[in-house]
Amino acid sequence: MTIVLHTNNRRLDFHPHIHAVVPGGGMDKQSHQWKRVKGDYLFPHKALAKVFRARFLTALKEAGFLIPKKLPAKWVIDCSYVGKGISALKYLSRYLYRGVISEKNIVSNKNGRITFRYIESDTKKIKYRTLKGEDFLQLIIQHVLPQGFRRVRDYGFLHGNAKRLRSLI
């Protein structure tokens, strides 16, 4: 699978989440053949949310990070079919090859105030947000990853060290 870290919502607020493209199958280690998934998804999405949450929090604790007390009991997970091949890559590329905001969405820069537009998720309507210049810059800078963080990770047969496995596939 390929996972991309995305740190903002459409309003540019801090909203860390991941986008993942997961293949609909995998290599059977015994028969060395590709096995397709029987249902729509490789994992049931509710089970995936529980396991991911537990493993993520465990990894944070083991790394010495403090975990906030008021974490939601359930994490939101949205599994959507994005197609095969090129259509899946197009979906993922939206999160890989663009900045936090497109220059065309910055509508105004007057008197130290920046206005930008975004599309509201619920209504799909264009909304505008105006901020002081320094607040706008803070909004943008909060999405710069700390040193050592990577925006994209590949796992399984997509990992760089899996050439032998890819040749089998």
Residue frames as a rotation matrix with the C-alpha (Angstrom) as fourth column:
MET 1
0.574 0.819 0.000 0.00
0.819 -0.574 0.000 0.00
0.000 0.000 -1.000 0.00
THR 2
-0.563 -0.646 0.514 0.94
0.588 -0.751 -0.300 3.63
0.581 0.133 0.803 -0.31
ILE 3
0.384 0.642 -0.663 0.03
0.921 -0.320 0.224 6.07
-0.069 -0.697 -0.714 2.45
VAL 4
-0.370 -0.422 0.828 0.13
0.485 -0.848 -0.215 9.87
0.792 0.322 0.518 2.22
LEU 5
-0.359 0.189 -0.914 0.00
0.860 -0.315 -0.402 12.16
-0.364 -0.930 -0.049 5.25
HIS 6
-0.200 0.403 0.893 -2.37
0.497 -0.744 0.447 15.06
0.844 0.534 -0.052 4.74
THR 7
-0.713 -0.268 -0.648 -2.38
0.699 -0.204 -0.686 17.79
0.051 -0.942 0.332 7.41
ASN 8
-0.886 0.365 -0.286 -5.18
-0.282 -0.914 -0.293 20.15
-0.368 -0.179 0.913 6.46
ASN 9
-0.091 0.910 0.404 -8.85
0.720 0.340 -0.605 20.34
-0.688 0.236 -0.686 5.68
ARG 10
0.077 0.159 0.984 -10.33
0.950 -0.311 -0.024 22.56
0.303 0.937 -0.175 2.97
ARG 11
0.945 0.274 0.179 -10.38
0.195 -0.911 0.365 25.61
0.262 -0.310 -0.914 5.30
LEU 12
0.164 -0.984 0.070 -6.63
-0.097 -0.086 -0.992 25.01
0.982 0.156 -0.109 5.84
ASP 13
0.563 0.054 0.825 -7.20
-0.819 -0.095 0.565 24.19
0.109 -0.994 -0.009 9.51
PHE 14
-0.603 -0.796 0.055 -4.87
-0.788 0.583 -0.200 21.66
0.127 -0.164 -0.978 11.11
HIS 15
0.538 0.784 0.308 -6.50
-0.768 0.607 -0.203 18.29
-0.346 -0.127 0.930 10.46
PRO 16
-0.524 -0.833 -0.178 -3.92
-0.836 0.462 0.296 15.49
-0.164 0.304 -0.938 10.28
HIS 17
0.534 0.632 0.562 -5.13
-0.408 0.775 -0.483 12.38
-0.741 0.028 0.671 8.50
ILE 18
-0.617 -0.773 0.148 -3.89
-0.278 0.390 0.878 9.85
-0.737 0.500 -0.455 5.98
HIS 19
0.546 0.625 -0.558 -4.94
-0.798 0.184 -0.574 8.78
-0.256 0.759 0.599 2.52
ALA 20
-0.418 -0.676 0.606 -4.04
-0.433 0.735 0.521 5.22
-0.798 -0.045 -0.601 1.61
VAL 21
0.322 0.422 -0.848 -4.30
-0.923 0.339 -0.182 3.23
0.210 0.841 0.499 -1.58
VAL 22
-0.271 -0.305 0.913 -4.48
-0.605 0.791 0.085 -0.45
-0.748 -0.530 -0.400 -0.68
PRO 23
-0.719 -0.016 -0.695 -4.35
-0.633 0.430 0.644 -3.14
0.289 0.902 -0.319 -3.36
GLY 24
0.316 0.930 0.186 -7.28
-0.949 0.307 0.075 -5.52
0.012 -0.200 0.980 -3.59
GLY 25
0.958 -0.024 -0.285 -5.15
0.011 0.999 -0.049 -8.55
0.286 0.044 0.957 -2.86
GLY 26
0.382 -0.884 0.270 -1.67
-0.877 -0.255 0.408 -9.79
-0.292 -0.392 -0.872 -2.16
MET 27
-0.113 -0.541 -0.834 0.88
-0.696 0.642 -0.322 -12.52
0.709 0.544 -0.449 -2.77
ASP 28
0.935 0.316 0.160 0.27
-0.346 0.720 0.601 -15.91
0.074 -0.618 0.783 -1.19
LYS 29
0.175 -0.964 0.199 3.64
-0.956 -0.118 0.269 -16.85
-0.236 -0.237 -0.942 0.33
GLN 30
-0.056 -0.186 0.981 3.13
-0.205 0.964 0.171 -20.59
-0.977 -0.192 -0.092 -0.14
SER 31
0.452 0.331 0.828 1.80
0.637 0.530 -0.560 -20.75
-0.624 0.781 0.029 -3.70
HIS 32
-0.612 -0.701 -0.367 3.60
0.319 -0.643 0.697 -17.59
-0.724 0.309 0.617 -4.93
GLN 33
-0.500 0.532 0.683 0.40
0.763 -0.103 0.639 -16.50
0.410 0.841 -0.354 -6.66
TRP 34
-0.909 0.260 0.327 -1.63
-0.316 -0.939 -0.132 -13.33
0.273 -0.224 0.936 -6.48
LYS 35
-0.535 0.785 -0.311 -4.79
0.844 0.514 -0.155 -13.71
0.039 -0.345 -0.938 -4.39
ARG 36
-0.567 0.435 0.699 -7.62
-0.008 -0.852 0.524 -11.28
0.823 0.292 0.487 -5.00
VAL 37
-0.902 0.352 0.251 -9.79
-0.338 -0.212 -0.917 -9.98
-0.270 -0.912 0.310 -2.22
LYS 38
-0.730 0.663 0.168 -13.21
0.683 0.701 0.203 -11.68
0.017 0.263 -0.965 -2.06
GLY 39
0.295 0.867 -0.403 -15.26
0.835 -0.438 -0.332 -8.63
-0.465 -0.239 -0.853 -1.06
ASP 40
0.882 0.105 0.460 -15.02
0.344 -0.811 -0.474 -4.97
0.323 0.576 -0.751 -1.90
TYR 41
0.563 -0.669 0.485 -12.11
-0.721 -0.685 -0.108 -4.23
0.404 -0.289 -0.868 0.44
LEU 42
-0.203 -0.771 -0.604 -9.03
-0.160 0.634 -0.756 -5.98
0.966 -0.057 -0.252 1.78
PHE 43
-0.891 -0.071 -0.449 -10.07
0.425 0.222 -0.878 -5.26
0.162 -0.972 -0.168 5.40
PRO 44
0.258 0.965 -0.043 -13.45
0.878 -0.216 0.426 -4.43
0.402 -0.148 -0.903 6.99
HIS 45
-0.098 -0.404 0.910 -13.19
0.188 -0.905 -0.381 -0.67
0.977 0.134 0.165 7.56
LYS 46
0.720 0.375 0.583 -14.51
-0.465 -0.362 0.808 -0.66
0.514 -0.853 -0.086 11.15
ALA 47
0.872 -0.472 -0.127 -12.00
0.458 0.698 0.551 -3.33
-0.171 -0.539 0.825 12.20
LEU 48
0.114 -0.849 0.516 -9.26
0.803 -0.227 -0.551 -1.42
0.584 0.477 0.657 10.36
ALA 49
0.280 0.061 0.958 -10.11
-0.235 -0.963 0.130 1.74
0.931 -0.262 -0.256 12.33
LYS 50
0.957 0.123 0.262 -9.90
-0.281 0.184 0.942 -0.08
0.068 -0.975 0.210 15.69
VAL 51
0.650 -0.759 0.038 -6.63
0.744 0.645 0.171 -1.84
-0.155 -0.083 0.984 14.90
PHE 52
0.078 -0.632 0.771 -5.01
0.604 -0.585 -0.541 1.26
0.793 0.507 0.336 13.38
ARG 53
0.556 0.204 0.806 -6.01
-0.397 -0.787 0.473 3.40
0.730 -0.583 -0.357 16.38
ALA 54
0.983 -0.151 0.107 -4.65
-0.023 0.475 0.880 0.86
-0.184 -0.867 0.464 18.88
ARG 55
0.432 -0.874 0.225 -1.35
0.901 0.427 -0.073 0.37
-0.032 0.234 0.972 17.05
PHE 56
0.169 -0.333 0.928 -0.88
0.361 -0.855 -0.372 4.06
0.917 0.398 -0.024 16.43
LEU 57
0.719 0.164 0.675 -1.42
-0.493 -0.565 0.662 4.98
0.490 -0.809 -0.326 20.08
THR 58
0.894 -0.447 0.032 0.85
0.323 0.692 0.646 2.13
-0.311 -0.567 0.763 21.23
ALA 59
0.233 -0.840 0.490 3.61
0.900 -0.005 -0.435 3.34
0.368 0.542 0.755 18.92
LEU 60
0.322 -0.067 0.945 3.24
-0.083 -0.996 -0.042 6.91
0.943 -0.065 -0.326 20.22
LYS 61
0.928 0.059 0.367 3.46
-0.368 0.011 0.930 5.71
0.051 -0.998 0.032 23.85
GLU 62
0.708 -0.696 0.117 6.52
0.653 0.709 0.266 3.55
-0.268 -0.112 0.957 23.09
ALA 63
0.092 -0.661 0.745 8.18
0.731 -0.463 -0.501 6.54
0.676 0.590 0.441 21.42
GLY 64
-0.571 -0.351 -0.742 7.62
0.814 -0.358 -0.457 8.58
-0.105 -0.865 0.491 24.60
PHE 65
-0.738 0.374 0.561 4.92
-0.022 -0.845 0.535 10.94
0.674 0.382 0.632 23.33
LEU 66
-0.839 0.545 0.003 2.22
-0.056 -0.080 -0.995 12.15
-0.542 -0.835 0.098 25.69
ILE 67
-0.691 0.685 0.230 -1.25
0.567 0.316 0.761 11.07
0.449 0.656 -0.607 24.61
PRO 68
-0.709 0.491 0.507 -4.05
-0.566 -0.824 0.007 13.62
0.421 -0.282 0.862 25.15
LYS 69
-0.862 0.401 0.310 -6.71
-0.059 0.529 -0.847 12.48
-0.504 -0.748 -0.432 27.64
LYS 70
0.041 0.982 -0.185 -9.68
-0.291 -0.165 -0.942 13.50
-0.956 0.092 0.279 25.48
LEU 71
-0.892 -0.303 -0.334 -9.17
-0.412 0.248 0.877 11.31
-0.183 0.920 -0.346 22.43
PRO 72
0.095 0.959 -0.267 -12.29
-0.992 0.114 0.057 10.13
0.085 0.259 0.962 20.62
ALA 73
0.045 0.003 0.999 -13.17
-0.451 0.892 0.018 6.50
-0.891 -0.451 0.042 21.41
LYS 74
0.446 0.133 0.885 -13.75
0.660 0.619 -0.425 5.84
-0.605 0.774 0.188 17.72
TRP 75
-0.522 -0.608 -0.599 -11.70
-0.101 -0.653 0.751 7.18
-0.847 0.452 0.280 14.86
VAL 76
0.568 0.724 -0.392 -13.33
-0.439 -0.137 -0.888 8.10
-0.696 0.677 0.240 11.58
ILE 77
-0.649 -0.693 0.314 -12.36
-0.024 0.431 0.902 5.89
-0.760 0.578 -0.296 8.69
ASP 78
0.430 0.759 -0.490 -13.77
-0.542 -0.217 -0.812 6.36
-0.722 0.614 0.318 5.23
CYS 79
-0.530 -0.556 0.640 -13.14
0.177 0.665 0.725 3.54
-0.829 0.498 -0.254 2.79
SER 80
0.502 0.647 -0.574 -13.93
-0.458 -0.364 -0.811 4.53
-0.734 0.670 0.114 -0.76
TYR 81
0.272 -0.360 0.892 -13.27
0.736 0.676 0.048 2.62
-0.620 0.643 0.449 -3.94
VAL 82
0.286 -0.245 -0.926 -11.09
-0.352 -0.926 0.136 4.87
-0.891 0.287 -0.351 -6.10
GLY 83
0.844 0.126 -0.521 -10.62
-0.536 0.191 -0.822 2.52
-0.004 0.973 0.229 -9.01
LYS 84
0.665 -0.641 0.383 -7.77
0.523 0.766 0.374 0.51
-0.534 -0.048 0.844 -10.41
GLY 85
0.020 -0.786 0.617 -4.44
1.000 0.027 0.001 1.54
-0.018 0.617 0.787 -11.86
ILE 86
-0.638 -0.360 0.680 -4.45
0.526 -0.849 0.044 5.05
0.562 0.386 0.732 -13.28
SER 87
0.262 0.800 0.540 -7.64
0.023 -0.564 0.825 6.21
0.965 -0.204 -0.166 -11.50
ALA 88
0.787 -0.056 -0.614 -6.19
0.609 0.231 0.759 5.15
0.100 -0.971 0.216 -8.12
LEU 89
-0.276 -0.957 -0.083 -2.95
0.958 -0.281 0.051 6.98
-0.072 -0.065 0.995 -8.91
LYS 90
-0.374 0.222 0.901 -4.88
0.306 -0.887 0.345 10.11
0.875 0.405 0.264 -9.94
TYR 91
0.741 0.665 -0.087 -6.73
0.248 -0.151 0.957 10.02
0.623 -0.731 -0.277 -6.62
LEU 92
0.546 -0.591 -0.593 -3.49
0.802 0.164 0.575 9.77
-0.243 -0.790 0.564 -4.66
SER 93
-0.361 -0.771 0.524 -1.65
0.886 -0.459 -0.065 12.37
0.291 0.441 0.849 -6.75
ARG 94
0.401 0.564 0.722 -4.07
0.246 -0.825 0.508 15.09
0.882 -0.026 -0.470 -5.59
TYR 95
1.000 0.006 -0.015 -2.53
0.016 -0.182 0.983 14.73
0.003 -0.983 -0.182 -2.14
LEU 96
0.401 -0.914 0.068 1.06
0.820 0.391 0.418 14.26
-0.409 -0.112 0.906 -3.30
TYR 97
-0.444 -0.702 0.556 1.75
0.896 -0.347 0.278 16.98
-0.002 0.622 0.783 -5.80
ARG 98
0.214 0.435 0.875 0.05
0.359 -0.868 0.344 20.09
0.909 0.241 -0.342 -4.59
GLY 99
-0.829 -0.517 0.213 0.73
0.052 -0.450 -0.892 22.57
0.557 -0.728 0.400 -1.86
VAL 100
-0.735 0.550 -0.397 -1.54
0.525 0.090 -0.846 23.51
-0.429 -0.830 -0.355 0.99
ILE 101
0.349 0.845 -0.406 -3.30
0.244 -0.500 -0.831 26.13
-0.905 0.190 -0.381 -1.13
SER 102
-0.026 -0.267 0.963 -3.31
0.998 0.045 0.040 26.92
-0.054 0.963 0.266 -4.82
GLU 103
-0.859 -0.385 -0.337 -2.39
0.372 -0.922 0.104 30.47
-0.351 -0.036 0.936 -5.80
LYS 104
-0.725 0.630 0.280 -5.65
0.074 -0.333 0.940 30.77
0.685 0.702 0.195 -7.77
ASN 105
0.147 0.815 -0.560 -7.61
0.762 0.267 0.589 30.28
0.630 -0.514 -0.582 -4.52
ILE 106
-0.410 -0.275 -0.870 -6.04
0.746 -0.650 -0.146 33.36
-0.525 -0.709 0.472 -2.92
VAL 107
0.276 0.702 0.656 -8.55
0.947 -0.314 -0.063 35.99
0.162 0.639 -0.752 -3.96
SER 108
0.738 0.052 0.673 -7.32
0.051 -0.998 0.022 39.09
0.673 0.018 -0.739 -2.19
ASN 109
0.000 -0.751 -0.660 -4.33
0.996 0.058 -0.066 40.55
0.087 -0.658 0.748 -0.35
LYS 110
0.042 0.131 0.990 -5.34
0.249 -0.961 0.117 44.03
0.968 0.242 -0.073 0.84
ASN 111
0.278 0.054 0.959 -4.48
-0.679 -0.695 0.236 46.05
0.679 -0.717 -0.156 3.93
GLY 112
-0.623 -0.668 0.407 -2.63
-0.761 0.395 -0.514 43.16
0.183 -0.630 -0.755 5.53
ARG 113
-0.032 0.684 0.729 -5.58
-0.559 0.592 -0.581 40.79
-0.829 -0.426 0.363 5.18
ILE 114
-0.900 -0.283 -0.330 -5.65
-0.434 0.545 0.717 37.67
-0.023 0.789 -0.613 3.00
THR 115
0.165 0.961 0.222 -8.87
-0.750 0.269 -0.604 36.25
-0.640 -0.067 0.765 1.59
PHE 116
-0.878 -0.389 -0.280 -8.97
-0.478 0.666 0.572 32.79
-0.036 0.636 -0.771 0.09
ARG 117
0.185 0.969 -0.165 -11.70
-0.979 0.197 0.061 30.55
0.092 0.150 0.984 -1.18
TYR 118
-0.919 -0.343 0.193 -12.39
-0.361 0.930 -0.072 26.90
-0.155 -0.136 -0.979 -0.54
ILE 119
-0.240 0.862 -0.448 -15.19
-0.479 0.296 0.826 24.45
0.844 0.412 0.342 -1.22
GLU 120
-0.236 0.249 0.939 -17.15
-0.956 0.112 -0.270 23.46
-0.172 -0.962 0.212 1.87
SER 121
-0.963 -0.269 -0.030 -17.22
-0.271 0.951 0.149 19.67
-0.012 0.152 -0.988 2.23
ASP 122
-0.582 0.786 0.210 -20.86
0.328 0.463 -0.823 19.33
-0.744 -0.410 -0.527 3.29
THR 123
0.361 0.847 -0.390 -22.57
0.048 -0.434 -0.900 21.73
-0.931 0.306 -0.197 0.91
LYS 124
-0.059 -0.535 0.843 -20.01
0.932 0.274 0.239 21.76
-0.359 0.799 0.482 -1.96
LYS 125
0.872 0.378 0.312 -20.47
0.460 -0.852 -0.252 25.55
0.171 0.363 -0.916 -2.05
ILE 126
-0.126 -0.921 0.368 -17.64
0.607 -0.365 -0.706 28.04
0.785 0.135 0.605 -2.43
LYS 127
0.838 0.265 -0.477 -16.85
0.545 -0.447 0.710 29.80
-0.025 -0.854 -0.519 0.85
TYR 128
0.279 -0.750 0.600 -14.40
0.096 -0.600 -0.795 32.60
0.956 0.279 -0.095 1.63
ARG 129
0.679 -0.176 -0.712 -12.14
0.732 0.090 0.675 33.06
-0.055 -0.980 0.190 4.62
THR 130
0.484 -0.500 0.718 -10.31
-0.003 -0.821 -0.570 36.28
0.875 0.274 -0.400 5.48
LEU 131
0.685 -0.369 -0.628 -7.39
0.726 0.281 0.627 36.40
-0.056 -0.886 0.460 7.91
LYS 132
0.756 -0.592 -0.278 -4.68
-0.488 -0.793 0.364 38.80
-0.436 -0.140 -0.889 9.00
GLY 133
0.531 -0.601 -0.597 -1.52
-0.637 0.181 -0.749 38.17
0.558 0.778 -0.287 6.98
GLU 134
-0.495 -0.789 0.364 0.40
-0.829 0.303 -0.470 36.74
0.260 -0.534 -0.804 9.94
ASP 135
-0.041 0.567 0.823 -2.49
-0.616 0.634 -0.467 34.38
-0.787 -0.526 0.323 10.79
PHE 136
0.870 0.310 -0.384 -2.61
-0.487 0.417 -0.767 33.21
-0.078 0.854 0.514 7.18
LEU 137
0.079 -0.932 -0.355 1.14
-0.732 0.187 -0.655 32.51
0.677 0.312 -0.667 7.23
GLN 138
-0.522 -0.212 0.826 0.77
-0.799 0.461 -0.386 30.60
-0.299 -0.862 -0.410 10.50
LEU 139
0.505 0.802 0.318 -1.99
-0.550 0.584 -0.598 28.54
-0.665 0.127 0.736 8.87
ILE 140
0.773 -0.281 -0.568 0.34
-0.477 0.332 -0.814 27.65
0.417 0.901 0.123 5.99
ILE 141
-0.192 -0.975 0.114 3.47
-0.801 0.089 -0.593 27.04
0.568 -0.205 -0.797 8.11
GLN 142
-0.042 0.200 0.979 1.70
-0.857 0.496 -0.138 24.59
-0.513 -0.845 0.151 10.42
HIS 143
0.896 0.421 0.138 1.55
-0.277 0.776 -0.567 22.16
-0.346 0.470 0.812 7.49
VAL 144
0.257 -0.893 -0.369 5.33
-0.727 0.072 -0.683 22.07
0.636 0.444 -0.631 6.99
LEU 145
0.862 0.094 -0.499 6.46
0.147 0.894 0.423 18.69
0.486 -0.438 0.757 8.27
PRO 146
0.716 -0.645 0.266 9.08
-0.542 -0.274 0.795 18.54
-0.439 -0.714 -0.546 11.01
GLN 147
-0.068 -0.842 -0.535 12.55
-0.964 0.193 -0.181 17.32
0.255 0.504 -0.825 10.05
GLY 148
-0.882 -0.342 0.325 12.61
-0.412 0.894 -0.175 13.54
-0.231 -0.288 -0.929 9.72
PHE 149
-0.028 0.936 0.352 8.91
-0.104 0.347 -0.932 13.20
-0.994 -0.062 0.087 8.86
ARG 150
-0.977 -0.203 0.062 7.96
0.029 0.163 0.986 11.83
-0.211 0.965 -0.154 5.47
ARG 151
-0.356 0.890 -0.284 4.76
-0.847 -0.435 -0.304 12.65
-0.394 0.133 0.909 3.66
VAL 152
0.513 0.508 -0.692 4.63
-0.792 0.592 -0.152 9.38
0.332 0.626 0.706 1.70
ARG 153
-0.386 -0.587 0.712 5.35
-0.723 0.672 0.163 5.80
-0.574 -0.451 -0.683 2.80
ASP 154
0.176 0.372 -0.911 5.18
-0.833 0.549 0.063 2.64
0.524 0.748 0.407 0.69
TYR 155
-0.160 -0.134 0.978 4.63
-0.768 0.639 -0.038 -0.83
-0.620 -0.757 -0.205 2.13
GLY 156
0.499 0.382 0.778 4.55
0.009 0.895 -0.445 -4.39
-0.867 0.229 0.443 0.85
PHE 157
0.192 -0.427 0.884 5.33
0.892 0.452 0.024 -4.93
-0.410 0.783 0.467 -2.81
LEU 158
0.813 0.117 0.571 5.36
0.400 -0.824 -0.401 -1.16
0.423 0.554 -0.717 -3.39
HIS 159
0.798 -0.574 -0.182 8.27
-0.075 -0.395 0.916 -0.64
-0.598 -0.717 -0.358 -0.98
GLY 160
0.564 -0.634 -0.530 11.59
-0.825 -0.394 -0.406 0.20
0.049 0.666 -0.744 -2.62
ASN 161
-0.463 -0.812 0.355 13.25
-0.839 0.530 0.119 -2.95
-0.285 -0.243 -0.927 -1.25
ALA 162
0.067 0.614 0.787 10.60
-0.228 0.777 -0.586 -5.31
-0.971 -0.140 0.193 -2.68
LYS 163
-0.177 -0.186 -0.967 12.02
-0.959 -0.188 0.211 -5.71
-0.221 0.964 -0.145 -6.21
ARG 164
-0.971 -0.231 -0.058 12.04
-0.238 0.953 0.185 -9.50
0.013 0.194 -0.981 -5.96
LEU 165
-0.485 0.866 0.122 8.41
0.376 0.332 -0.865 -9.60
-0.790 -0.374 -0.487 -4.87
ARG 166
0.172 0.539 -0.825 7.40
-0.541 -0.648 -0.536 -7.21
-0.823 0.538 0.180 -7.66
SER 167
-0.565 -0.424 -0.708 9.12
-0.825 0.283 0.489 -9.42
-0.008 0.860 -0.510 -10.21
LEU 168
-0.920 0.315 0.232 7.02
0.257 0.934 -0.249 -12.37
-0.295 -0.170 -0.940 -8.97
ILE 169
-0.063 0.953 -0.297 3.85
0.160 -0.284 -0.945 -10.34
-0.985 -0.107 -0.135 -9.32
